[in-house]
Amino acid sequence: EYGGLSRTISSPTALIRTDSVTKQGFLTKLGQIIRSWRRRYFILKSGELTYYVEQPPIGKWKGTISLKGALIEPSKAFDVPFLFMIITPTRNYYLHSSSEQETNDWIRACIAQGAKC
């Protein structure tokens, strides 16, 4: 169950209920396979950070980061301003926003949803 809905629904876009969203907006993410920076729309809710090509319902779902047991911290890697990383047991995610305040807001929101700093 996910927010009262079955996870067997084919698209996570169908599961978005704005009343349970903690934070949402655009961030830029470093790709895992093709190592380039891509702008993605992120939705933080229920301990998960889900990302899309564009804002739903138009944007295609790309992935979900579980914050359970994840470590989140600012990063100086790649000489990219306003960068932070989410370290999970299976992967490291590099994300950046357009301002220091926005990065701090995302970090605080992720910590409130279960990530550790």
N, C-alpha and C positions, 0 to 999 in steps of 0.2 A: 504494500500500500504506500502511496505517496500523496500526501495531502488529501486523503480520502478517495483517491483514484488509483486504479490498478496501474502498475508500471508496464503492463503489456501494451499500452497504447503506443502506436508506432512512432509518434513524434513527441518529444518532450515539450514542444511548443504548445501542445494541447493542454499541458498540465499547469501552465502559468496562471496563477491567481494573484492579482496585485495586492490583495489584502494580506498575504503572507510573505511578500517580498521585503527583505531587509534593505537591500541596496541594489541599484541597477544603473548601467551606463556603459559608455565606451571606454575600453582600455586597449592598449597595443600589446600583443603577445608575440613572443619569439616562437616560431614554429619548431617542432621537434625534428622532423625529417628534412624539410626545406627550411634551412636556417635563415629565415627572413622575418622581419617584423610585420605583423598583420593586425589591422584594426578589427576588433571584435566587440560585440555587444555582450556584456556579462550581466547575469542575474544571480544575486546571492539570496538564498533562502534555504531553510531547513538543513543547515550545515553543509550545503553544496554550492559550488560556484559553477554555474552552467554558462557556456558561451556559444554564440551564434555568429554567422557571417554578418547579419544585419539585425536590427531590432525586430523581435517577433511581433506579429505573426508572419511578416515577410521573410525574415532571415532564416536560413537553414541552420539547424542544430549542428554544432561541430564537436562538442565534448562537455564533460562534467568533471570537475575536480572535487573530490571529497575532502573536506577540511578536518575530518576526524583523524586525529593523530598527526596532522600536518604542522609544519613549522613555517611561520611567515616572518619575514624581516626585510628591511630596506637593503638594497644592494648597490655596490659601486661597480659591478661587472659591466663590461661592454662600453664603458664611458657614456652611458645613456642617463639623462637626467630623470629624476622622479621614478626610478626603477625599484621594484621590490620583487622578491622571489617567494614562491610557495614550494616548500620541500615536502614531498609525499614519499611514502615507502617505495613507490614505483617510478617516480619522475620528479624532476625539478622544473618548475614553471617560472618564466621570467615575464613580468608584466610592467608596463609603465603607463602613467597618466600624463595629463597636460600640466599638472601643478603639484607642488609639494603638499599643499592642503588636501587635494584630492587623493594623493597617494596615502597620506596619513588617515584619511577617512576610510579608504578601502581596507587598510591594515586593521584599524580599530573594529570595523564591521566584521571582518573575517575572524578576528579574535573572539568577538562576541558570539560568533557562530561555531566556535569549537577549535579554531586553530590556536597554536601556541606561539609565543614570541620569544 
